[in-house]
Amino acid sequence: MISWQRRNALRILNNIAEGVYFVDPDRKIRFWNNRAESLTGFNAAEMLGKPFDRSNIGYQDSRGDELQQYEYPVALCFQEKKPVSRNFFIQKKDGGLIPVEEKAVPLYKNSDVAGVIASFRDVSGCIQRVESRLRDERKERLIPICGWCKKIKSDDNYWEQLEVYLTNEGFGVFTHGMCPSCADKIFEKKVYLESYQNICKSISASISVDEVLQLIVTNVVKVMNVKASLLRLLNRDTQELELAAYYGLSEKYADKGTVSYDASIDDAMAGKSVSVYDIAEHKDSKYYKEAQEEGIRSILSIPMRFQKEVIGVLRMYTTEPVKYTEEDLNFISAIAEQGAIAIVNARRFEKAVSREKEYLRVFEEITKAVSSTLNVKEVLDMIVIKIPEVMGVKAATIRLLDHTGKKLKLSAAFGLSEKYLNRGPVDAEENIIEALNEKPVAIYDVTTDSRIKYQKEAAEEGIKSLLSLPIIAKGKVLGVLRLLTGSPKDFTKQEVDFAASLAEQCGTAIENATMYEKVKKDYNDIMRYLDGAVLEKE
């Protein structure tokens, strides 16, 4: 009997309808039957002796994500020492996928797991039969649907949006478009569209913050046909809403005081539109009396949002109670969003212009110093002081090559402790070598970058980023200018160019002083020679 089993066991395993394979304790595939070959396309010769890992057997879940190796049934079976069953997709040799049910069972020898036997079967037919049955059942059901809002009644007796219901029923994930008929109906409302275009064109044409603010409040009043409009921007330092612009209000009302964070402001700052239908019904409001005197009845507060950040609140005022439609709210919210974008862009432009002016002022100041003095130390000290001031960095240093042209000596520094400055030579640092080869070097994190030798000392000093620039005069490298920051920073091209121009001024100052010393020496030599000649003649 045993002899018969041995003779026929392999034949039986190779002729059953399921794929079967065996993995030994070393996680290598030791058996791979005929059905496993036909299901996957991999023959036994390709699989036997191969490691049981993702490079040889691949699985995906129902979402198309690849399973990690520790999620495989065989791996779980080795770990948990008990049978494991899972459903997923197995990857075929040709790149295709087939849905399978796989079971893994531990093989014991003397109470130890001597390997794992895994079997898997193609469940495509089963899935198709289930889906067909579900489709037939759906056809036989009578499903209530609202003729007005188009919500549909689920099996749980809840009214759901049609898209949600269909997604839950397995009809896929839906996206929204617009049919031609609906598009025609929407775009017939030309007033909102044209007004929106005109406002966007108007506010985007200006690069002055004050002008943009005034254009927003003025256009809102004209387009929405309201009494007045007011805009407040959030001061991040004080966390207060400060008056930025208004139109149609008296100066007395506009400057009435700091707006407290009442419910409408809280909601607006949280990104919600808030409408007060009639202020007369809110006698507990902080500025109720002032609103009555101003002739205000309805107030609408709209958040001004740039990306995900609320930067302020736009308010509209009417002389009669007004109930705004959803269409009104969407329109004014779109205007507020465009206004916020215009404000941020104008701020950035003014900041850029201001920075350019400051760069120019400092450059002119240093250039003037270079041309009016031969005191190199004075110029270098000025540069290392001005750079942190105008560029917002923590510190700056200047190191110049000595007479040998091989060693760098500290010539000027600002913003750093004596302990850090005396940490040791920097000549061998890779970033210094690159700078001495006329290459600007920007390092984002000095505590981890291999080009920095003194990483620990830099961390203790609170240094995060660094920019090294060569100091050059007449094609010769004279030293290195370094900028150091207290927070991680990616230096822009504009910042690198400005710092490079200051490094060039360093080189000019050094060259001027060198030339002066040379001329002075030549003059003294000539005078000594002439004095000697006169004495000989006498």
Secondary structure, 3 states (H helix, E strand, C coil): CHHHHHHHHHHHHCCCCCEEEEECCCCEEEEECHHHHHHHCCCHHHHCCCECCCCCCCEECCCCCECCHHHCHHHHHHHHCCCEEEEEEEECCCCCEEEEEEEEEEEEECCEEEEEEEEEEECHHHHHHHHHHHHHHHHHCCCCECCCCCCEECCCCCEECHHHHHHHCCCCCCCCCCCHHHHHHHHCCHHHHHHHHHHHHHHHCCCCHHHHHHHHHHHHHHHHCCCEEEEEEEECCCCEEEEEEEECCCHHHHCCCCCCCCHHHHHHHCCCCEEECCHHHCCCCCCHHHHHHHCCCEEEEEEEEECCEEEEEEEEEECCCCCCCHHHHHHHHHHHHHHHHHHHHHHHHHHHHHHHHHHHHHHHHHHHHHHHCCCHHHHHHHHHHHHHHHHCCCEEEEEEECCCCCCEEEEEEECCCHHHHCCCCCCCCHHHHHHHCCCCEEECCCCCCCCCCCHHHHHHHCCCCEEEEEEEECCEEEEEEEEECCCCCCCCHHHHHHHHHHHHHHHHHHHHHHHHHHHHHHHHHHHHHHHHHHHHHC
